[in-house]
Amino acid sequence: ETIHYQQFLETFFIGFILVYFYDYFVNRVVHKMDGHVAYFNIRAEKEAYLNDTNETYLQNRTRYRWLFEKII
């Protein structure tokens, strides 16, 4: 959750919500993924899940990088 908090701060909260729902919509409608797969392909979720167990990730994290990752 601390990764999501950093993402919130980077996008001024409302930006996070917009990016999150945009990614989910594109995954569901354009790429025709089911809901579960679409959720795990949201950029914010990918960063959070990939680094969930890395205790030093936040100290080495590159800000805004997750925003420029591909949706799929």
N, CA, C, O and CB atoms as a CASP TS submission, in Angstrom:
PFRMAT TS
TARGET T0000
AUTHOR 0000-0000-0000
METHOD Language model
MODEL 1
PARENT N/A
ATOM      1  N   GLU     1       0.808  -1.194   0.000  1.00  0.00           N
ATOM      2  CA  GLU     1       0.000   0.000   0.000  1.00  0.00           C
ATOM      3  C   GLU     1       0.854   1.262   0.000  1.00  0.00           C
ATOM      4  O   GLU     1       0.407   2.305  -0.476  1.00  0.00           O
ATOM      5  CB  GLU     1      -0.921  -0.004   1.188  1.00  0.00           C
ATOM      6  N   THR     2       2.058   1.188   0.518  1.00  0.00           N
ATOM      7  CA  THR     2       2.909   2.379   0.502  1.00  0.00           C
ATOM      8  C   THR     2       3.321   2.745  -0.929  1.00  0.00           C
ATOM      9  O   THR     2       3.571   3.913  -1.227  1.00  0.00           O
ATOM     10  CB  THR     2       4.159   2.152   1.373  1.00  0.00           C
ATOM     11  N   ILE     3       3.390   1.759  -1.796  1.00  0.00           N
ATOM     12  CA  ILE     3       3.678   2.047  -3.201  1.00  0.00           C
ATOM     13  C   ILE     3       2.505   2.811  -3.798  1.00  0.00           C
ATOM     14  O   ILE     3       2.711   3.792  -4.513  1.00  0.00           O
ATOM     15  CB  ILE     3       3.951   0.738  -4.001  1.00  0.00           C
ATOM     16  N   HIS     4       1.289   2.383  -3.521  1.00  0.00           N
ATOM     17  CA  HIS     4       0.116   3.111  -4.012  1.00  0.00           C
ATOM     18  C   HIS     4       0.077   4.528  -3.439  1.00  0.00           C
ATOM     19  O   HIS     4      -0.306   5.465  -4.139  1.00  0.00           O
ATOM     20  CB  HIS     4      -1.177   2.356  -3.648  1.00  0.00           C
ATOM     21  N   TYR     5       0.461   4.688  -2.203  1.00  0.00           N
ATOM     22  CA  TYR     5       0.491   6.023  -1.603  1.00  0.00           C
ATOM     23  C   TYR     5       1.449   6.935  -2.366  1.00  0.00           C
ATOM     24  O   TYR     5       1.128   8.094  -2.628  1.00  0.00           O
ATOM     25  CB  TYR     5       0.902   5.939  -0.120  1.00  0.00           C
ATOM     26  N   GLN     6       2.616   6.419  -2.720  1.00  0.00           N
ATOM     27  CA  GLN     6       3.565   7.214  -3.508  1.00  0.00           C
ATOM     28  C   GLN     6       2.974   7.553  -4.880  1.00  0.00           C
ATOM     29  O   GLN     6       3.154   8.663  -5.381  1.00  0.00           O
ATOM     30  CB  GLN     6       4.903   6.452  -3.674  1.00  0.00           C
ATOM     31  N   GLN     7       2.279   6.605  -5.476  1.00  0.00           N
ATOM     32  CA  GLN     7       1.619   6.857  -6.757  1.00  0.00           C
ATOM     33  C   GLN     7       0.553   7.942  -6.614  1.00  0.00           C
ATOM     34  O   GLN     7       0.416   8.801  -7.485  1.00  0.00           O
ATOM     35  CB  GLN     7       0.989   5.563  -7.301  1.00  0.00           C
ATOM     36  N   PHE     8      -0.198   7.900  -5.516  1.00  0.00           N
ATOM     37  CA  PHE     8      -1.181   8.947  -5.244  1.00  0.00           C
ATOM     38  C   PHE     8      -0.520  10.314  -5.198  1.00  0.00           C
ATOM     39  O   PHE     8      -0.999  11.267  -5.814  1.00  0.00           O
ATOM     40  CB  PHE     8      -1.906   8.671  -3.928  1.00  0.00           C
ATOM     41  N   LEU     9       0.586  10.403  -4.462  1.00  0.00           N
ATOM     42  CA  LEU     9       1.282  11.681  -4.324  1.00  0.00           C
ATOM     43  C   LEU     9       1.799  12.192  -5.670  1.00  0.00           C
ATOM     44  O   LEU     9       1.738  13.390  -5.945  1.00  0.00           O
ATOM     45  CB  LEU     9       2.440  11.544  -3.342  1.00  0.00           C
ATOM     46  N   GLU    10       2.296  11.303  -6.488  1.00  0.00           N
ATOM     47  CA  GLU    10       2.845  11.691  -7.797  1.00  0.00           C
ATOM     48  C   GLU    10       1.781  12.219  -8.754  1.00  0.00           C
ATOM     49  O   GLU    10       2.072  13.041  -9.623  1.00  0.00           O
ATOM     50  CB  GLU    10       3.546  10.510  -8.432  1.00  0.00           C
ATOM     51  N   THR    11       0.567  11.751  -8.594  1.00  0.00           N
ATOM     52  CA  THR    11      -0.495  12.120  -9.536  1.00  0.00           C
ATOM     53  C   THR    11      -1.570  12.981  -8.879  1.00  0.00           C
ATOM     54  O   THR    11      -2.648  13.167  -9.444  1.00  0.00           O
ATOM     55  CB  THR    11      -1.132  10.866 -10.125  1.00  0.00           C
ATOM     56  N   PHE    12      -1.287  13.499  -7.706  1.00  0.00           N
ATOM     57  CA  PHE    12      -2.217  14.382  -6.995  1.00  0.00           C
ATOM     58  C   PHE    12      -3.586  13.727  -6.782  1.00  0.00           C
ATOM     59  O   PHE    12      -4.622  14.369  -6.952  1.00  0.00           O
ATOM     60  CB  PHE    12      -2.387  15.691  -7.765  1.00  0.00           C
ATOM     61  N   PHE    13      -3.580  12.483  -6.420  1.00  0.00           N
ATOM     62  CA  PHE    13      -4.751  11.676  -6.071  1.00  0.00           C
ATOM     63  C   PHE    13      -5.743  11.506  -7.216  1.00  0.00           C
ATOM     64  O   PHE    13      -6.034  10.374  -7.604  1.00  0.00           O
ATOM     65  CB  PHE    13      -5.452  12.292  -4.902  1.00  0.00           C
ATOM     66  N   ILE    14      -6.264  12.582  -7.761  1.00  0.00           N
ATOM     67  CA  ILE    14      -7.268  12.470  -8.821  1.00  0.00           C
ATOM     68  C   ILE    14      -6.655  11.866 -10.086  1.00  0.00           C
ATOM     69  O   ILE    14      -7.317  11.115 -10.802  1.00  0.00           O
ATOM     70  CB  ILE    14      -7.879  13.852  -9.133  1.00  0.00           C
ATOM     71  N   GLY    15      -5.415  12.188 -10.353  1.00  0.00           N
ATOM     72  CA  GLY    15      -4.731  11.610 -11.506  1.00  0.00           C
ATOM     73  C   GLY    15      -4.593  10.102 -11.371  1.00  0.00           C
ATOM     74  O   GLY    15      -4.707   9.369 -12.354  1.00  0.00           O
ATOM     75  N   PHE    16      -4.349   9.645 -10.155  1.00  0.00           N
ATOM     76  CA  PHE    16      -4.243   8.207  -9.911  1.00  0.00           C
ATOM     77  C   PHE    16      -5.553   7.519 -10.275  1.00  0.00           C
ATOM     78  O   PHE    16      -5.554   6.493 -10.955  1.00  0.00           O
ATOM     79  CB  PHE    16      -3.877   7.926  -8.436  1.00  0.00           C
ATOM     80  N   ILE    17      -6.646   8.077  -9.828  1.00  0.00           N
ATOM     81  CA  ILE    17      -7.962   7.496 -10.100  1.00  0.00           C
ATOM     82  C   ILE    17      -8.224   7.469 -11.605  1.00  0.00           C
ATOM     83  O   ILE    17      -8.716   6.471 -12.131  1.00  0.00           O
ATOM     84  CB  ILE    17      -9.074   8.292  -9.373  1.00  0.00           C
ATOM     85  N   LEU    18      -7.898   8.554 -12.296  1.00  0.00           N
ATOM     86  CA  LEU    18      -8.113   8.619 -13.744  1.00  0.00           C
ATOM     87  C   LEU    18      -7.273   7.590 -14.490  1.00  0.00           C
ATOM     88  O   LEU    18      -7.779   6.899 -15.374  1.00  0.00           O
ATOM     89  CB  LEU    18      -7.792  10.014 -14.261  1.00  0.00           C
ATOM     90  N   VAL    19      -5.996   7.484 -14.140  1.00  0.00           N
ATOM     91  CA  VAL    19      -5.110   6.508 -14.794  1.00  0.00           C
ATOM     92  C   VAL    19      -5.575   5.090 -14.481  1.00  0.00           C
ATOM     93  O   VAL    19      -5.594   4.228 -15.360  1.00  0.00           O
ATOM     94  CB  VAL    19      -3.637   6.705 -14.337  1.00  0.00           C
ATOM     95  N   TYR    20      -5.944   4.856 -13.246  1.00  0.00           N
ATOM     96  CA  TYR    20      -6.374   3.528 -12.808  1.00  0.00           C
ATOM     97  C   TYR    20      -7.587   3.053 -13.607  1.00  0.00           C
ATOM     98  O   TYR    20      -7.592   1.947 -14.146  1.00  0.00           O
ATOM     99  CB  TYR    20      -6.703   3.540 -11.306  1.00  0.00           C
ATOM    100  N   PHE    21      -8.606   3.898 -13.677  1.00  0.00           N
ATOM    101  CA  PHE    21      -9.816   3.513 -14.406  1.00  0.00           C
ATOM    102  C   PHE    21      -9.596   3.478 -15.913  1.00  0.00           C
ATOM    103  O   PHE    21     -10.200   2.663 -16.609  1.00  0.00           O
ATOM    104  CB  PHE    21     -10.947   4.468 -14.080  1.00  0.00           C
ATOM    105  N   TYR    22      -8.744   4.349 -16.415  1.00  0.00           N
ATOM    106  CA  TYR    22      -8.407   4.308 -17.843  1.00  0.00           C
ATOM    107  C   TYR    22      -7.767   2.967 -18.190  1.00  0.00           C
ATOM    108  O   TYR    22      -8.165   2.318 -19.158  1.00  0.00           O
ATOM    109  CB  TYR    22      -7.456   5.474 -18.219  1.00  0.00           C
ATOM    110  N   ASP    23      -6.780   2.555 -17.405  1.00  0.00           N
ATOM    111  CA  ASP    23      -6.108   1.277 -17.654  1.00  0.00           C
ATOM    112  C   ASP    23      -7.096   0.115 -17.589  1.00  0.00           C
ATOM    113  O   ASP    23      -7.072  -0.776 -18.438  1.00  0.00           O
ATOM    114  CB  ASP    23      -4.974   1.060 -16.640  1.00  0.00           C
ATOM    115  N   TYR    24      -7.960   0.129 -16.583  1.00  0.00           N
ATOM    116  CA  TYR    24      -8.931  -0.962 -16.450  1.00  0.00           C
ATOM    117  C   TYR    24      -9.869  -0.984 -17.653  1.00  0.00           C
ATOM    118  O   TYR    24     -10.141  -2.050 -18.204  1.00  0.00           O
ATOM    119  CB  TYR    24      -9.740  -0.817 -15.141  1.00  0.00           C
ATOM    120  N   PHE    25     -10.364   0.180 -18.063  1.00  0.00           N
ATOM    121  CA  PHE    25     -11.265   0.268 -19.203  1.00  0.00           C
ATOM    122  C   PHE    25     -10.601  -0.236 -20.484  1.00  0.00           C
ATOM    123  O   PHE    25     -11.196  -1.021 -21.223  1.00  0.00           O
ATOM    124  CB  PHE    25     -11.735   1.703 -19.389  1.00  0.00           C
ATOM    125  N   VAL    26      -9.383   0.208 -20.747  1.00  0.00           N
ATOM    126  CA  VAL    26      -8.666  -0.225 -21.954  1.00  0.00           C
ATOM    127  C   VAL    26      -8.435  -1.726 -21.919  1.00  0.00           C
ATOM    128  O   VAL    26      -8.616  -2.402 -22.933  1.00  0.00           O
ATOM    129  CB  VAL    26      -7.319   0.518 -22.089  1.00  0.00           C
ATOM    130  N   ASN    27      -8.044  -2.250 -20.788  1.00  0.00           N
ATOM    131  CA  ASN    27      -7.824  -3.694 -20.673  1.00  0.00           C
ATOM    132  C   ASN    27      -9.102  -4.485 -20.909  1.00  0.00           C
ATOM    133  O   ASN    27      -9.083  -5.506 -21.596  1.00  0.00           O
ATOM    134  CB  ASN    27      -7.258  -4.032 -19.305  1.00  0.00           C
ATOM    135  N   ARG    28     -10.214  -4.019 -20.342  1.00  0.00           N
ATOM    136  CA  ARG    28     -11.486  -4.748 -20.477  1.00  0.00           C
ATOM    137  C   ARG    28     -12.086  -4.621 -21.865  1.00  0.00           C
ATOM    138  O   ARG    28     -12.502  -5.620 -22.451  1.00  0.00           O
ATOM    139  CB  ARG    28     -12.483  -4.249 -19.454  1.00  0.00           C
ATOM    140  N   VAL    29     -12.139  -3.402 -22.403  1.00  0.00           N
ATOM    141  CA  VAL    29     -12.871  -3.149 -23.642  1.00  0.00           C
ATOM    142  C   VAL    29     -11.993  -3.338 -24.880  1.00  0.00           C
ATOM    143  O   VAL    29     -12.357  -4.076 -25.795  1.00  0.00           O
ATOM    144  CB  VAL    29     -13.443  -1.742 -23.628  1.00  0.00           C
ATOM    145  N   VAL    30     -10.861  -2.685 -24.909  1.00  0.00           N
ATOM    146  CA  VAL    30     -10.013  -2.734 -26.102  1.00  0.00           C
ATOM    147  C   VAL    30      -9.313  -4.083 -26.227  1.00  0.00           C
ATOM    148  O   VAL    30      -9.296  -4.679 -27.304  1.00  0.00           O
ATOM    149  CB  VAL    30      -8.976  -1.607 -26.064  1.00  0.00           C
ATOM    150  N   HIS    31      -8.739  -4.563 -25.131  1.00  0.00           N
ATOM    151  CA  HIS    31      -7.982  -5.815 -25.174  1.00  0.00           C
ATOM    152  C   HIS    31      -8.822  -7.034 -24.793  1.00  0.00           C
ATOM    153  O   HIS    31      -8.333  -8.163 -24.816  1.00  0.00           O
ATOM    154  CB  HIS    31      -6.790  -5.721 -24.252  1.00  0.00           C
ATOM    155  N   LYS    32     -10.092  -6.800 -24.443  1.00  0.00           N
ATOM    156  CA  LYS    32     -11.058  -7.864 -24.163  1.00  0.00           C
ATOM    157  C   LYS    32     -10.586  -8.863 -23.094  1.00  0.00           C
ATOM    158  O   LYS    32     -10.740 -10.074 -23.248  1.00  0.00           O
ATOM    159  CB  LYS    32     -11.361  -8.607 -25.437  1.00  0.00           C
ATOM    160  N   MET    33     -10.015  -8.331 -22.018  1.00  0.00           N
ATOM    161  CA  MET    33      -9.575  -9.172 -20.906  1.00  0.00           C
ATOM    162  C   MET    33     -10.737  -9.350 -19.929  1.00  0.00           C
ATOM    163  O   MET    33     -11.617  -8.494 -19.833  1.00  0.00           O
ATOM    164  CB  MET    33      -8.333  -8.550 -20.188  1.00  0.00           C
ATOM    165  N   ASP    34     -10.729 -10.475 -19.203  1.00  0.00           N
ATOM    166  CA  ASP    34     -11.734 -10.591 -18.150  1.00  0.00           C
ATOM    167  C   ASP    34     -11.334  -9.667 -16.996  1.00  0.00           C
ATOM    168  O   ASP    34     -10.215  -9.155 -16.968  1.00  0.00           O
ATOM    169  CB  ASP    34     -11.877 -12.078 -17.663  1.00  0.00           C
ATOM    170  N   GLY    35     -12.236  -9.460 -16.059  1.00  0.00           N
ATOM    171  CA  GLY    35     -12.018  -8.489 -14.998  1.00  0.00           C
ATOM    172  C   GLY    35     -10.789  -8.741 -14.157  1.00  0.00           C
ATOM    173  O   GLY    35     -10.069  -7.804 -13.812  1.00  0.00           O
ATOM    174  N   HIS    36     -10.541  -9.990 -13.822  1.00  0.00           N
ATOM    175  CA  HIS    36      -9.388 -10.346 -12.989  1.00  0.00           C
ATOM    176  C   HIS    36      -8.075 -10.036 -13.700  1.00  0.00           C
ATOM    177  O   HIS    36      -7.173  -9.444 -13.108  1.00  0.00           O
ATOM    178  CB  HIS    36      -9.440 -11.830 -12.612  1.00  0.00           C
ATOM    179  N   VAL    37      -7.967 -10.430 -14.951  1.00  0.00           N
ATOM    180  CA  VAL    37      -6.752 -10.185 -15.738  1.00  0.00           C
ATOM    181  C   VAL    37      -6.581  -8.689 -15.983  1.00  0.00           C
ATOM    182  O   VAL    37      -5.466  -8.172 -15.917  1.00  0.00           O
ATOM    183  CB  VAL    37      -6.806 -10.949 -17.087  1.00  0.00           C
ATOM    184  N   ALA    38      -7.679  -7.995 -16.265  1.00  0.00           N
ATOM    185  CA  ALA    38      -7.625  -6.548 -16.494  1.00  0.00           C
ATOM    186  C   ALA    38      -7.096  -5.827 -15.257  1.00  0.00           C
ATOM    187  O   ALA    38      -6.300  -4.896 -15.374  1.00  0.00           O
ATOM    188  CB  ALA    38      -9.020  -6.007 -16.869  1.00  0.00           C
ATOM    189  N   TYR    39      -7.530  -6.250 -14.083  1.00  0.00           N
ATOM    190  CA  TYR    39      -7.068  -5.650 -12.830  1.00  0.00           C
ATOM    191  C   TYR    39      -5.552  -5.799 -12.663  1.00  0.00           C
ATOM    192  O   TYR    39      -4.865  -4.836 -12.323  1.00  0.00           O
ATOM    193  CB  TYR    39      -7.793  -6.290 -11.638  1.00  0.00           C
ATOM    194  N   PHE    40      -5.042  -6.996 -12.901  1.00  0.00           N
ATOM    195  CA  PHE    40      -3.616  -7.234 -12.707  1.00  0.00           C
ATOM    196  C   PHE    40      -2.753  -6.596 -13.798  1.00  0.00           C
ATOM    197  O   PHE    40      -1.528  -6.579 -13.677  1.00  0.00           O
ATOM    198  CB  PHE    40      -3.352  -8.717 -12.657  1.00  0.00           C
ATOM    199  N   ASN    41      -3.370  -6.075 -14.856  1.00  0.00           N
ATOM    200  CA  ASN    41      -2.624  -5.384 -15.901  1.00  0.00           C
ATOM    201  C   ASN    41      -2.730  -3.871 -15.794  1.00  0.00           C
ATOM    202  O   ASN    41      -2.326  -3.162 -16.716  1.00  0.00           O
ATOM    203  CB  ASN    41      -3.108  -5.827 -17.253  1.00  0.00           C
ATOM    204  N   ILE    42      -3.257  -3.367 -14.703  1.00  0.00           N
ATOM    205  CA  ILE    42      -3.257  -1.929 -14.431  1.00  0.00           C
ATOM    206  C   ILE    42      -1.838  -1.548 -14.021  1.00  0.00           C
ATOM    207  O   ILE    42      -1.229  -2.221 -13.189  1.00  0.00           O
ATOM    208  CB  ILE    42      -4.307  -1.543 -13.311  1.00  0.00           C
ATOM    209  N   ARG    43      -1.314  -0.477 -14.598  1.00  0.00           N
ATOM    210  CA  ARG    43       0.078  -0.080 -14.344  1.00  0.00           C
ATOM    211  C   ARG    43       0.393   0.075 -12.862  1.00  0.00           C
ATOM    212  O   ARG    43       1.447  -0.368 -12.406  1.00  0.00           O
ATOM    213  CB  ARG    43       0.378   1.218 -15.054  1.00  0.00           C
ATOM    214  N   ALA    44      -0.498   0.693 -12.110  1.00  0.00           N
ATOM    215  CA  ALA    44      -0.269   0.895 -10.680  1.00  0.00           C
ATOM    216  C   ALA    44      -0.193  -0.436  -9.943  1.00  0.00           C
ATOM    217  O   ALA    44       0.633  -0.609  -9.047  1.00  0.00           O
ATOM    218  CB  ALA    44      -1.376   1.766 -10.080  1.00  0.00           C
ATOM    219  N   GLU    45      -1.046  -1.366 -10.318  1.00  0.00           N
ATOM    220  CA  GLU    45      -1.048  -2.677  -9.681  1.00  0.00           C
ATOM    221  C   GLU    45       0.193  -3.479 -10.047  1.00  0.00           C
ATOM    222  O   GLU    45       0.744  -4.190  -9.207  1.00  0.00           O
ATOM    223  CB  GLU    45      -2.297  -3.447 -10.070  1.00  0.00           C
ATOM    224  N   LYS    46       0.628  -3.371 -11.279  1.00  0.00           N
ATOM    225  CA  LYS    46       1.840  -4.094 -11.690  1.00  0.00           C
ATOM    226  C   LYS    46       3.023  -3.671 -10.829  1.00  0.00           C
ATOM    227  O   LYS    46       3.754  -4.514 -10.309  1.00  0.00           O
ATOM    228  CB  LYS    46       2.149  -3.842 -13.187  1.00  0.00           C
ATOM    229  N   GLU    47       3.210  -2.351 -10.681  1.00  0.00           N
ATOM    230  CA  GLU    47       4.336  -1.889  -9.867  1.00  0.00           C
ATOM    231  C   GLU    47       4.190  -2.379  -8.431  1.00  0.00           C
ATOM    232  O   GLU    47       5.164  -2.837  -7.833  1.00  0.00           O
ATOM    233  CB  GLU    47       4.435  -0.352  -9.899  1.00  0.00           C
ATOM    234  N   ALA    48       3.005  -2.289  -7.883  1.00  0.00           N
ATOM    235  CA  ALA    48       2.793  -2.680  -6.493  1.00  0.00           C
ATOM    236  C   ALA    48       3.021  -4.174  -6.280  1.00  0.00           C
ATOM    237  O   ALA    48       3.706  -4.566  -5.335  1.00  0.00           O
ATOM    238  CB  ALA    48       1.388  -2.305  -6.054  1.00  0.00           C
ATOM    239  N   TYR    49       2.463  -5.001  -7.137  1.00  0.00           N
ATOM    240  CA  TYR    49       2.606  -6.454  -6.966  1.00  0.00           C
ATOM    241  C   TYR    49       4.031  -6.933  -7.246  1.00  0.00           C
ATOM    242  O   TYR    49       4.533  -7.818  -6.554  1.00  0.00           O
ATOM    243  CB  TYR    49       1.632  -7.185  -7.883  1.00  0.00           C
ATOM    244  N   LEU    50       4.678  -6.360  -8.247  1.00  0.00           N
ATOM    245  CA  LEU    50       6.043  -6.799  -8.568  1.00  0.00           C
ATOM    246  C   LEU    50       7.040  -6.464  -7.465  1.00  0.00           C
ATOM    247  O   LEU    50       8.067  -7.130  -7.331  1.00  0.00           O
ATOM    248  CB  LEU    50       6.499  -6.164  -9.868  1.00  0.00           C
ATOM    249  N   ASN    51       6.745  -5.442  -6.680  1.00  0.00           N
ATOM    250  CA  ASN    51       7.701  -4.981  -5.672  1.00  0.00           C
ATOM    251  C   ASN    51       7.187  -5.098  -4.245  1.00  0.00           C
ATOM    252  O   ASN    51       7.750  -4.497  -3.330  1.00  0.00           O
ATOM    253  CB  ASN    51       8.069  -3.560  -5.944  1.00  0.00           C
ATOM    254  N   ASP    52       6.139  -5.856  -4.054  1.00  0.00           N
ATOM    255  CA  ASP    52       5.489  -5.976  -2.761  1.00  0.00           C
ATOM    256  C   ASP    52       6.404  -6.524  -1.674  1.00  0.00           C
ATOM    257  O   ASP    52       6.308  -6.103  -0.521  1.00  0.00           O
ATOM    258  CB  ASP    52       4.288  -6.850  -2.885  1.00  0.00           C
ATOM    259  N   THR    53       7.275  -7.437  -2.013  1.00  0.00           N
ATOM    260  CA  THR    53       8.136  -8.052  -1.002  1.00  0.00           C
ATOM    261  C   THR    53       9.524  -7.418  -0.929  1.00  0.00           C
ATOM    262  O   THR    53      10.338  -7.811  -0.093  1.00  0.00           O
ATOM    263  CB  THR    53       8.275  -9.526  -1.283  1.00  0.00           C
ATOM    264  N   ASN    54       9.798  -6.459  -1.779  1.00  0.00           N
ATOM    265  CA  ASN    54      11.096  -5.789  -1.796  1.00  0.00           C
ATOM    266  C   ASN    54      11.081  -4.656  -0.772  1.00  0.00           C
ATOM    267  O   ASN    54      10.501  -3.599  -1.022  1.00  0.00           O
ATOM    268  CB  ASN    54      11.431  -5.247  -3.223  1.00  0.00           C
ATOM    269  N   GLU    55      11.706  -4.872   0.357  1.00  0.00           N
ATOM    270  CA  GLU    55      11.675  -3.905   1.457  1.00  0.00           C
ATOM    271  C   GLU    55      12.440  -2.623   1.172  1.00  0.00           C
ATOM    272  O   GLU    55      12.204  -1.612   1.834  1.00  0.00           O
ATOM    273  CB  GLU    55      12.225  -4.534   2.690  1.00  0.00           C
ATOM    274  N   THR    56      13.345  -2.635   0.212  1.00  0.00           N
ATOM    275  CA  THR    56      14.127  -1.431  -0.104  1.00  0.00           C
ATOM    276  C   THR    56      13.639  -0.736  -1.374  1.00  0.00           C
ATOM    277  O   THR    56      14.262   0.212  -1.852  1.00  0.00           O
ATOM    278  CB  THR    56      15.599  -1.792  -0.258  1.00  0.00           C
ATOM    279  N   TYR    57      12.529  -1.211  -1.910  1.00  0.00           N
ATOM    280  CA  TYR    57      12.058  -0.667  -3.180  1.00  0.00           C
ATOM    281  C   TYR    57      11.780   0.837  -3.126  1.00  0.00           C
ATOM    282  O   TYR    57      12.152   1.563  -4.048  1.00  0.00           O
ATOM    283  CB  TYR    57      10.810  -1.391  -3.606  1.00  0.00           C
ATOM    284  N   LEU    58      11.147   1.302  -2.084  1.00  0.00           N
ATOM    285  CA  LEU    58      10.791   2.719  -2.020  1.00  0.00           C
ATOM    286  C   LEU    58      12.009   3.632  -1.966  1.00  0.00           C
ATOM    287  O   LEU    58      11.948   4.765  -2.443  1.00  0.00           O
ATOM    288  CB  LEU    58       9.918   2.973  -0.817  1.00  0.00           C
ATOM    289  N   GLN    59      13.104   3.165  -1.400  1.00  0.00           N
ATOM    290  CA  GLN    59      14.315   3.988  -1.369  1.00  0.00           C
ATOM    291  C   GLN    59      14.976   4.088  -2.746  1.00  0.00           C
ATOM    292  O   GLN    59      15.652   5.072  -3.042  1.00  0.00           O
ATOM    293  CB  GLN    59      15.309   3.419  -0.361  1.00  0.00           C
ATOM    294  N   ASN    60      14.780   3.073  -3.581  1.00  0.00           N
ATOM    295  CA  ASN    60      15.421   3.031  -4.896  1.00  0.00           C
ATOM    296  C   ASN    60      14.457   3.302  -6.046  1.00  0.00           C
ATOM    297  O   ASN    60      14.853   3.264  -7.211  1.00  0.00           O
ATOM    298  CB  ASN    60      16.070   1.691  -5.099  1.00  0.00           C
ATOM    299  N   ARG    61      13.232   3.568  -5.735  1.00  0.00           N
ATOM    300  CA  ARG    61      12.167   3.714  -6.731  1.00  0.00           C
ATOM    301  C   ARG    61      12.365   4.964  -7.588  1.00  0.00           C
ATOM    302  O   ARG    61      12.705   6.034  -7.082  1.00  0.00           O
ATOM    303  CB  ARG    61      10.803   3.768  -6.040  1.00  0.00           C
ATOM    304  N   THR    62      12.144   4.808  -8.897  1.00  0.00           N
ATOM    305  CA  THR    62      12.175   5.944  -9.810  1.00  0.00           C
ATOM    306  C   THR    62      10.759   6.495  -9.899  1.00  0.00           C
ATOM    307  O   THR    62       9.836   5.810 -10.340  1.00  0.00           O
ATOM    308  CB  THR    62      12.725   5.537 -11.226  1.00  0.00           C
ATOM    309  N   ARG    63      10.607   7.731  -9.477  1.00  0.00           N
ATOM    310  CA  ARG    63       9.274   8.350  -9.480  1.00  0.00           C
ATOM    311  C   ARG    63       8.724   8.468 -10.893  1.00  0.00           C
ATOM    312  O   ARG    63       9.473   8.695 -11.843  1.00  0.00           O
ATOM    313  CB  ARG    63       9.323   9.734  -8.824  1.00  0.00           C
ATOM    314  N   TYR    64       7.427   8.314 -11.023  1.00  0.00           N
ATOM    315  CA  TYR    64       6.663   8.459 -12.270  1.00  0.00           C
ATOM    316  C   TYR    64       6.927   7.364 -13.302  1.00  0.00           C
ATOM    317  O   TYR    64       6.248   7.315 -14.328  1.00  0.00           O
ATOM    318  CB  TYR    64       6.970   9.785 -12.886  1.00  0.00           C
ATOM    319  N   ARG    65       7.872   6.509 -13.059  1.00  0.00           N
ATOM    320  CA  ARG    65       8.203   5.470 -14.049  1.00  0.00           C
ATOM    321  C   ARG    65       6.993   4.608 -14.411  1.00  0.00           C
ATOM    322  O   ARG    65       6.796   4.275 -15.580  1.00  0.00           O
ATOM    323  CB  ARG    65       9.323   4.579 -13.517  1.00  0.00           C
ATOM    324  N   TRP    66       6.195   4.253 -13.427  1.00  0.00           N
ATOM    325  CA  TRP    66       5.039   3.390 -13.643  1.00  0.00           C
ATOM    326  C   TRP    66       4.048   4.002 -14.622  1.00  0.00           C
ATOM    327  O   TRP    66       3.327   3.275 -15.306  1.00  0.00           O
ATOM    328  CB  TRP    66       4.349   3.103 -12.325  1.00  0.00           C
ATOM    329  N   LEU    67       4.001   5.328 -14.697  1.00  0.00           N
ATOM    330  CA  LEU    67       3.069   5.984 -15.617  1.00  0.00           C
ATOM    331  C   LEU    67       3.429   5.762 -17.082  1.00  0.00           C
ATOM    332  O   LEU    67       2.565   5.855 -17.955  1.00  0.00           O
ATOM    333  CB  LEU    67       3.024   7.466 -15.331  1.00  0.00           C
ATOM    334  N   PHE    68       4.679   5.475 -17.352  1.00  0.00           N
ATOM    335  CA  PHE    68       5.144   5.335 -18.729  1.00  0.00           C
ATOM    336  C   PHE    68       5.307   3.892 -19.169  1.00  0.00           C
ATOM    337  O   PHE    68       5.810   3.618 -20.258  1.00  0.00           O
ATOM    338  CB  PHE    68       6.442   6.047 -18.896  1.00  0.00           C
ATOM    339  N   GLU    69       4.880   2.977 -18.320  1.00  0.00           N
ATOM    340  CA  GLU    69       4.891   1.560 -18.686  1.00  0.00           C
ATOM    341  C   GLU    69       3.724   1.267 -19.627  1.00  0.00           C
ATOM    342  O   GLU    69       2.698   1.947 -19.589  1.00  0.00           O
ATOM    343  CB  GLU    69       4.814   0.659 -17.419  1.00  0.00           C
ATOM    344  N   LYS    70       3.888   0.256 -20.463  1.00  0.00           N
ATOM    345  CA  LYS    70       2.783  -0.160 -21.315  1.00  0.00           C
ATOM    346  C   LYS    70       1.689  -0.774 -20.475  1.00  0.00           C
ATOM    347  O   LYS    70       1.954  -1.382 -19.437  1.00  0.00           O
ATOM    348  CB  LYS    70       3.256  -1.149 -22.384  1.00  0.00           C
ATOM    349  N   ILE    71       0.470  -0.615 -20.920  1.00  0.00           N
ATOM    350  CA  ILE    71      -0.667  -1.177 -20.184  1.00  0.00           C
ATOM    351  C   ILE    71      -0.607  -2.690 -20.206  1.00  0.00           C
ATOM    352  O   ILE    71      -0.878  -3.327 -19.188  1.00  0.00           O
ATOM    353  CB  ILE    71      -2.001  -0.691 -20.777  1.00  0.00           C
ATOM    354  N   ILE    72      -0.264  -3.274 -21.322  1.00  0.00           N
ATOM    355  CA  ILE    72      -0.205  -4.739 -21.412  1.00  0.00           C
ATOM    356  C   ILE    72       1.222  -5.204 -21.235  1.00  0.00           C
ATOM    357  O   ILE    72       1.491  -6.404 -21.277  1.00  0.00           O
ATOM    358  CB  ILE    72      -0.769  -5.239 -22.762  1.00  0.00           C
TER
END
